Amino acid sequence: MKRTIPILVAAGVLGATLTGVGPASAATSPIDCTAGGYTRVVNSYVPTNVERPAIDGRTYNIGGPSAYTYEICLDIPDNERFTIEVRSWTNTVPSTFVDDRPGDKIFRFSLPPDSFWQVYGTLTGPGSTYIYYTWHEKRLPN
């Protein structure tokens, strides 16, 4: 009898754990990244609550003699907050663009000629979790 009780207790706890898992939020974002004509798409994941570089799939970006403007559509799980920080350097002068709105978002950032930049991201969420995101990108004419 002593051996059956722990098994029954474990089965009861496991059953409670499995029934406690529910579907994600029913709310959907009004932003549709697939309709924007984006020319580059990166599917990746990020650990929560940790700043991570290269979330755009590139370690560093190097621009040429022209100025660039990028439009990004970021598809993340509903009700999450993914803070994006674009750090650029031109002639050793740093500049930063930050967008920390929650949920899916569309944003633009411009870079001067002869600059290089890196994109960092921090997804705020439950600890020790990896959350998937999709980065849609296109370069706009200047």
N, CA, C and O of each residue as an XYZ file, in Angstrom:
568
protein
N       0.809     -1.199      0.000
C       0.000      0.000      0.000
C       0.856      1.269      0.000
O       0.474      2.258     -0.625
N       1.996      1.265      0.680
C       2.858      2.434      0.698
C       3.360      2.771     -0.697
O       3.586      3.943     -0.997
N       3.537      1.790     -1.544
C       4.042      2.040     -2.890
C       2.962      2.606     -3.811
O       3.281      3.332     -4.753
N       1.726      2.299     -3.565
C       0.656      2.801     -4.442
C       0.316      4.257     -4.145
O      -0.079      4.978     -5.061
N       0.447      4.701     -2.951
C       0.062      6.071     -2.608
C       0.939      7.093     -3.356
O       0.392      8.018     -3.957
N       2.278      6.961     -3.343
C       3.064      7.950     -4.094
C       2.733      7.944     -5.585
O       2.758      8.997     -6.221
N       2.428      6.789     -6.146
C       2.091      6.732     -7.568
C       0.774      7.449     -7.822
O       0.652      8.185     -8.801
N      -0.223      7.244     -6.944
C      -1.506      7.919     -7.113
C      -1.360      9.428     -6.920
O      -1.980     10.208     -7.644
N      -0.549      9.840     -5.953
C      -0.325     11.263     -5.716
C       0.372     11.876     -6.919
O      -0.011     12.951     -7.379
N       1.406     11.191     -7.437
C       2.126     11.702     -8.608
C       1.196     11.799     -9.806
O       1.259     12.776    -10.552
N       0.338     10.812    -10.006
C      -0.605     10.846    -11.125
C      -1.582     12.007    -10.964
O      -1.933     12.660    -11.947
N      -2.023     12.271     -9.737
C      -2.936     13.385     -9.488
C      -2.278     14.728     -9.745
O      -2.905     15.620    -10.317
N      -1.018     14.892     -9.330
C      -0.292     16.141     -9.566
C      -0.062     16.338    -11.056
O      -0.245     17.441    -11.571
N       0.340     15.270    -11.759
C       0.561     15.362    -13.195
C      -0.732     15.724    -13.915
O      -0.721     16.548    -14.829
N      -1.819     15.131    -13.522
C      -3.114     15.443    -14.132
C      -3.495     16.894    -13.910
O      -4.018     17.542    -14.816
N      -3.240     17.411    -12.717
C      -3.550     18.813    -12.420
C      -2.663     19.733    -13.243
O      -3.116     20.775    -13.715
N      -1.399     19.355    -13.419
C      -0.483     20.169    -14.212
C      -0.923     20.210    -15.665
O      -0.917     21.278    -16.278
N      -1.300     19.085    -16.224
C      -1.698     19.039    -17.624
C      -2.997     19.796    -17.869
O      -3.148     20.441    -18.906
N      -3.927     19.727    -16.939
C      -5.187     20.440    -17.152
C      -5.025     21.930    -16.921
O      -5.852     22.714    -17.388
N      -3.972     22.348    -16.205
C      -3.738     23.770    -15.960
C      -3.173     24.487    -17.166
O      -3.151     25.718    -17.180
N      -2.719     23.775    -18.174
C      -2.157     24.398    -19.368
C      -3.294     24.754    -20.302
O      -4.060     23.885    -20.718
N      -3.404     26.014    -20.630
C      -4.489     26.454    -21.507
C      -3.953     27.071    -22.776
O      -2.745     27.269    -22.908
N      -4.831     27.378    -23.711
C      -4.400     27.998    -24.959
C      -3.921     29.425    -24.733
O      -4.236     30.037    -23.713
N      -3.173     29.944    -25.668
C      -2.685     31.316    -25.580
C      -3.864     32.280    -25.660
O      -4.999     31.883    -25.921
N      -3.568     33.543    -25.430
C      -4.601     34.572    -25.451
C      -5.368     34.570    -26.771
O      -4.788     34.362    -27.837
N      -6.649     34.798    -26.690
C      -7.483     34.806    -27.882
C      -7.364     36.126    -28.640
O      -7.811     36.221    -29.784
N      -6.766     37.148    -28.017
C      -6.617     38.435    -28.685
C      -5.627     38.308    -29.836
O      -4.603     37.637    -29.712
N      -5.932     38.944    -30.933
C      -5.027     38.921    -32.064
C      -4.612     40.340    -32.409
O      -5.336     41.299    -32.143
N      -3.441     40.454    -33.002
C      -2.905     41.755    -33.354
C      -3.513     42.254    -34.658
O      -3.753     41.458    -35.566
N      -3.768     43.560    -34.769
C      -4.260     44.110    -36.036
C      -3.140     44.255    -37.077
O      -3.421     44.569    -38.234
N      -1.890     44.035    -36.690
C      -0.753     44.162    -37.600
C      -0.538     42.847    -38.334
O      -0.438     41.787    -37.716
N      -0.468     42.928    -39.666
C      -0.227     41.749    -40.499
C       1.100     41.939    -41.235
O       1.162     42.648    -42.240
N       2.142     41.316    -40.740
C       3.474     41.476    -41.319
C       3.604     40.820    -42.691
O       4.497     41.178    -43.458
N       2.743     39.879    -43.011
C       2.849     39.201    -44.304
C       2.324     40.062    -45.448
O       2.556     39.735    -46.612
N       1.627     41.146    -45.147
C       1.027     41.979    -46.198
C       1.862     43.209    -46.535
O       1.427     44.022    -47.351
N       3.028     43.376    -45.949
C       3.781     44.614    -46.124
C       4.835     44.625    -47.204
O       5.545     45.621    -47.344
N       4.970     43.563    -47.975
C       5.980     43.543    -49.022
C       7.410     43.504    -48.498
O       8.319     44.050    -49.124
N       7.607     42.872    -47.375
C       8.935     42.797    -46.777
C       9.807     41.829    -47.573
O       9.351     40.759    -47.976
N      11.053     42.209    -47.792
C      11.943     41.427    -48.651
C      12.840     40.460    -47.888
O      13.471     39.593    -48.493
N      12.901     40.598    -46.595
C      13.743     39.714    -45.777
C      12.959     39.311    -44.537
O      12.380     40.156    -43.853
N      12.945     38.005    -44.253
C      12.222     37.490    -43.093
C      13.163     36.589    -42.306
O      13.808     35.706    -42.872
N      13.237     36.815    -40.998
C      14.072     36.006    -40.108
C      13.177     35.453    -39.008
O      12.524     36.211    -38.291
N      13.150     34.127    -38.876
C      12.442     33.469    -37.774
C      13.484     33.067    -36.756
O      14.451     32.384    -37.094
N      13.304     33.480    -35.512
C      14.285     33.155    -34.492
C      13.601     33.097    -33.127
O      12.376     33.155    -33.031
N      14.394     32.985    -32.099
C      13.880     32.970    -30.735
C      14.854     33.730    -29.853
O      16.014     33.942    -30.207
N      14.353     34.130    -28.705
C      15.155     34.918    -27.779
C      14.806     34.496    -26.357
O      13.639     34.249    -26.053
N      15.819     34.410    -25.474
C      15.494     34.142    -24.070
C      14.876     35.394    -23.452
O      15.260     36.513    -23.791
N      13.935     35.207    -22.563
C      13.276     36.353    -21.944
C      14.186     37.027    -20.929
O      15.023     36.393    -20.287
N      13.991     38.328    -20.808
C      14.643     39.164    -19.797
C      16.164     39.228    -19.933
O      16.859     39.505    -18.956
N      16.686     38.975    -21.134
C      18.120     39.050    -21.393
C      18.321     39.853    -22.671
O      17.699     39.560    -23.692
N      19.185     40.864    -22.622
C      19.465     41.616    -23.841
C      20.293     40.746    -24.785
O      21.308     40.175    -24.388
N      19.853     40.654    -26.026
C      20.544     39.815    -27.006
C      20.876     40.646    -28.247
O      19.998     41.326    -28.778
N      22.121     40.606    -28.716
C      22.460     41.307    -29.954
C      22.059     40.480    -31.171
O      21.743     39.296    -31.058
N      22.078     41.116    -32.320
C      21.862     40.462    -33.613
C      20.490     39.812    -33.746
O      20.372     38.740    -34.338
N      19.465     40.439    -33.211
C      18.126     39.852    -33.336
C      17.583     39.969    -34.755
O      16.580     39.340    -35.091
N      18.244     40.775    -35.594
C      17.846     40.878    -36.995
C      18.519     39.803    -37.853
O      18.353     39.784    -39.073
N      19.274     38.915    -37.217
C      19.932     37.832    -37.937
C      21.306     38.184    -38.463
O      21.941     37.358    -39.119
N      21.781     39.383    -38.193
C      23.104     39.811    -38.651
C      23.925     40.264    -37.452
O      23.426     40.984    -36.587
N      25.175     39.843    -37.404
C      26.021     40.265    -36.301
C      26.246     41.770    -36.353
O      25.987     42.474    -35.377
N      26.724     42.260    -37.482
C      26.878     43.699    -37.694
C      26.357     44.054    -39.071
O      26.392     43.236    -39.990
N      25.878     45.264    -39.207
C      25.424     45.792    -40.493
C      26.361     46.925    -40.880
O      26.670     47.786    -40.057
N      26.812     46.930    -42.124
C      27.721     47.967    -42.602
C      27.067     48.650    -43.792
O      26.727     48.003    -44.783
N      26.890     49.978    -43.688
C      26.266     50.745    -44.759
C      27.303     51.309    -45.704
O      28.487     51.383    -45.374
N      26.856     51.704    -46.874
C      27.726     52.290    -47.883
C      27.653     53.800    -47.863
O      27.347     54.404    -46.835
N      27.936     54.406    -49.001
C      27.988     55.869    -49.069
C      26.609     56.539    -49.052
O      26.523     57.766    -48.999
N      25.547     55.761    -49.096
C      24.192     56.329    -49.080
C      23.550     56.180    -47.704
O      23.951     55.332    -46.906
N      22.554     57.012    -47.444
C      21.758     56.877    -46.221
C      20.734     55.759    -46.434
O      20.308     55.513    -47.563
N      20.349     55.096    -45.370
C      19.391     53.992    -45.452
C      18.254     54.225    -44.468
O      18.459     54.762    -43.379
N      17.050     53.813    -44.866
C      15.906     53.769    -43.962
C      15.320     52.374    -44.061
O      15.056     51.877    -45.156
N      15.120     51.747    -42.920
C      14.553     50.406    -42.868
C      13.186     50.458    -42.217
O      12.958     51.208    -41.267
N      12.280     49.646    -42.743
C      10.993     49.441    -42.095
C      10.971     48.004    -41.599
O      11.282     47.069    -42.338
N      10.604     47.849    -40.354
C      10.579     46.546    -39.706
C       9.165     46.264    -39.227
O       8.498     47.138    -38.674
N       8.718     45.038    -39.445
C       7.480     44.559    -38.851
C       7.877     43.395    -37.958
O       8.436     42.407    -38.435
N       7.598     43.502    -36.690
C       8.005     42.499    -35.715
C       6.785     41.730    -35.236
O       5.855     42.310    -34.675
N       6.793     40.433    -35.459
C       5.687     39.561    -35.066
C       6.122     38.773    -33.834
O       7.001     37.915    -33.913
N       5.497     39.072    -32.692
C       5.815     38.394    -31.435
C       4.515     37.876    -30.825
O       3.433     38.265    -31.265
N       4.602     37.011    -29.825
C       3.371     36.538    -29.177
C       2.573     37.709    -28.605
O       3.144     38.686    -28.120
N       1.257     37.597    -28.670
C       0.388     38.648    -28.146
C       0.687     38.912    -26.676
O       1.041     38.006    -25.922
N       0.536     40.166    -26.291
C       0.700     40.625    -24.910
C       2.139     40.568    -24.405
O       2.364     40.701    -23.202
N       3.113     40.376    -25.281
C       4.517     40.400    -24.869
C       5.117     41.751    -25.251
O       4.561     42.467    -26.084
N       6.237     42.094    -24.648
C       6.936     43.347    -24.937
C       8.359     43.005    -25.383
O       9.125     42.388    -24.642
N       8.696     43.416    -26.604
C      10.029     43.182    -27.156
C      10.649     44.549    -27.402
O      10.268     45.238    -28.349
N      11.595     44.949    -26.568
C      12.259     46.237    -26.696
C      13.363     46.113    -27.741
O      14.248     45.266    -27.621
N      13.308     46.950    -28.753
C      14.291     46.949    -29.824
C      15.194     48.159    -29.654
O      14.715     49.268    -29.414
N      16.495     47.949    -29.776
C      17.453     49.046    -29.705
C      18.424     48.905    -30.867
O      19.128     47.902    -30.987
N      18.453     49.914    -31.714
C      19.381     49.943    -32.844
C      20.509     50.899    -32.464
O      20.280     52.092    -32.262
N      21.712     50.373    -32.368
C      22.883     51.186    -32.024
C      23.721     51.358    -33.281
O      24.149     50.378    -33.892
N      23.952     52.604    -33.661
C      24.740     52.859    -34.871
C      25.904     53.789    -34.550
O      25.877     54.552    -33.584
N      26.922     53.698    -35.394
C      28.113     54.513    -35.252
C      28.474     55.064    -36.623
O      28.551     54.325    -37.604
N      28.694     56.371    -36.676
C      29.161     57.028    -37.890
C      30.310     57.932    -37.482
O      30.132     58.840    -36.669
N      31.484     57.690    -38.041
C      32.674     58.474    -37.672
C      32.850     58.529    -36.154
O      33.136     59.584    -35.590
N      32.676     57.394    -35.511
C      32.795     57.186    -34.059
C      31.764     57.953    -33.235
O      31.911     58.056    -32.017
N      30.732     58.489    -33.866
C      29.660     59.174    -33.134
C      28.490     58.198    -32.990
O      27.863     57.834    -33.985
N      28.191     57.770    -31.753
C      27.110     56.787    -31.571
C      25.728     57.446    -31.571
O      25.578     58.600    -31.169
N      24.729     56.698    -32.023
C      23.342     57.120    -31.893
C      22.505     55.875    -31.621
O      22.918     54.759    -31.937
N      21.331     56.073    -31.036
C      20.496     54.947    -30.628
C      19.037     55.223    -30.972
O      18.542     56.337    -30.796
N      18.359     54.194    -31.463
C      16.917     54.223    -31.694
C      16.320     53.148    -30.794
O      16.815     52.021    -30.778
N      15.260     53.471    -30.040
C      14.635     52.501    -29.139
C      13.124     52.482    -29.374
O      12.491     53.532    -29.491
N      12.556     51.277    -29.440
C      11.102     51.102    -29.520
C      10.735     50.023    -28.509
O      11.166     48.878    -28.642
N       9.942     50.379    -27.498
C       9.590     49.397    -26.463
C       8.077     49.227    -26.321
O       7.590     48.855    -25.253
N       7.331     49.500    -27.404
C       5.876     49.282    -27.352
C       5.580     47.790    -27.251
O       6.317     46.983    -27.816
N       4.522     47.407    -26.547
C       4.183     45.977    -26.440
C       3.534     45.447    -27.710
O       3.009     46.217    -28.514
N       3.573     44.137    -27.886
C       2.897     43.462    -28.994
C       3.589     43.629    -30.326
O       4.685     44.182    -30.410
N       2.927     43.138    -31.381
C       3.441     43.290    -32.736
C       3.594     44.778    -33.036
O       2.828     45.597    -32.528
N       4.575     45.126    -33.856
C       4.762     46.536    -34.154
C       5.477     46.728    -35.485
O       6.205     45.856    -35.961
N       5.246     47.887    -36.060
C       5.945     48.314    -37.252
C       6.701     49.585    -36.873
O       6.133     50.496    -36.270
N       7.979     49.639    -37.227
C       8.763     50.831    -36.932
C       9.793     51.046    -38.035
O      10.104     50.135    -38.802
N      10.312     52.263    -38.099
C      11.335     52.641    -39.075
C      12.497     53.274    -38.355
O      12.329     53.954    -37.343
N      13.682     53.042    -38.891
C      14.852     53.757    -38.406
C      15.725     54.104    -39.601
O      15.797     53.354    -40.575
N      16.391     55.257    -39.511
C      17.244     55.744    -40.588
C      18.690     55.776    -40.124
O      18.994     56.008    -38.954
N      19.572     55.532    -41.091
C      20.999     55.502    -40.800
C      21.732     56.407    -41.773
O      21.435     56.401    -42.967
N      22.686     57.186    -41.280
C      23.442     58.071    -42.171
C      24.423     57.280    -43.044
O      24.668     56.102    -42.783
N      24.979     57.908    -44.064
C      25.967     57.223    -44.901
C      27.193     56.789    -44.082
O      27.527     57.388    -43.059
N      27.840     55.743    -44.563
C      29.088     55.247    -43.957
C      28.951     54.920    -42.476
O      29.834     55.234    -41.678
N      27.856     54.297    -42.120
C      27.657     53.921    -40.724
C      27.655     52.406    -40.601
O      27.486     51.688    -41.586
N      27.844     51.940    -39.397
C      27.619     50.527    -39.114
C      26.757     50.457    -37.874
O      26.789     51.353    -37.031
N      25.974     49.374    -37.764
C      25.010     49.294    -36.684
C      24.768     47.855    -36.275
O      25.081     46.911    -37.000
N      24.200     47.722    -35.087
C      23.810     46.423    -34.560
C      22.457     46.586    -33.888
O      22.174     47.616    -33.276
N      21.618     45.549    -34.011
C      20.275     45.590    -33.458
C      20.221     44.670    -32.241
O      20.539     43.485    -32.336
N      19.818     45.221    -31.104
C      19.687     44.485    -29.855
C      18.212     44.329    -29.523
O      17.381     45.115    -29.978
N      17.892     43.326    -28.738
C      16.512     43.139    -28.318
C      16.424     42.514    -26.948
O      17.259     41.690    -26.574
N      15.406     42.909    -26.198
C      15.109     42.318    -24.904
C      13.615     42.029    -24.859
O      12.799     42.947    -24.947
N      13.257     40.758    -24.723
C      11.859     40.391    -24.629
C      11.519     40.201    -23.159
O      12.099     39.352    -22.481
N      10.573     40.999    -22.672
C      10.156     40.913    -21.281
C       9.075     39.848    -21.168
O       8.079     39.881    -21.890
N       9.278     38.920    -20.271
C       8.302     37.855    -20.104
C       8.646     36.986    -18.916
O       9.507     37.344    -18.112
N       7.989     35.857    -18.799
C       8.286     34.964    -17.681
C       9.728     34.485    -17.753
O      10.251     34.244    -18.841
N      10.366     34.348    -16.612
C      11.768     33.963    -16.562
C      12.045     32.583    -17.128
O      11.178     31.709    -17.138
N      13.274     32.405    -17.600
C      13.756     31.124    -18.123
C      12.886     30.580    -19.255
O      12.616     29.381    -19.319
N      12.455     31.467    -20.140
C      11.599     31.072    -21.252
C      12.238     31.537    -22.562
O      12.870     32.592    -22.606
N      12.078     30.769    -23.602
C      12.472     31.178    -24.947
C      11.189     31.456    -25.718
O      10.276     30.630    -25.734
N      11.124     32.609    -26.351
C       9.938     32.974    -27.103
C      10.347     33.238    -28.554
O      11.350     33.899    -28.820
N       9.561     32.716    -29.472
C       9.851     32.850    -30.895
C       9.290     34.157    -31.436
O       8.254     34.641    -30.979
N       9.994     34.725    -32.424
C       9.555     35.948    -33.073
C       9.915     35.873    -34.551
O      10.740     35.058    -34.963
N       9.281     36.738    -35.341
C       9.597     36.834    -36.759
C       9.899     38.290    -37.088
O       9.101     39.182    -36.802
N      11.066     38.518    -37.694
C      11.560     39.842    -38.055
C      11.357     40.012    -39.555
O      11.995     39.315    -40.343
N      10.473     40.933    -39.966
C      10.230     41.230    -41.382
C      10.897     42.566    -41.681
O      10.719     43.527    -40.933
N      11.663     42.635    -42.766
C      12.461     43.831    -43.018
C      12.401     44.215    -44.497
O      12.356     43.355    -45.377
N      12.402     45.521    -44.747
C      12.593     46.032    -46.116
C      13.303     47.376    -46.034
O      13.115     48.148    -45.094
N      14.120     47.629    -47.044
C      14.817     48.914    -47.123
C      13.990     49.826    -48.007
O      13.571     49.443    -49.100
N      13.758     51.047    -47.518
C      12.933     52.005    -48.242
C      13.819     52.938    -49.073
O      14.962     53.209    -48.705
N      13.295     53.415    -50.170
C      14.074     54.369    -50.967
C      14.234     55.692    -50.216
O      13.318     56.142    -49.528
N      15.381     56.293    -50.354
C      15.629     57.591    -49.686
C      15.474     58.725    -50.658
O      15.642     59.885    -50.284
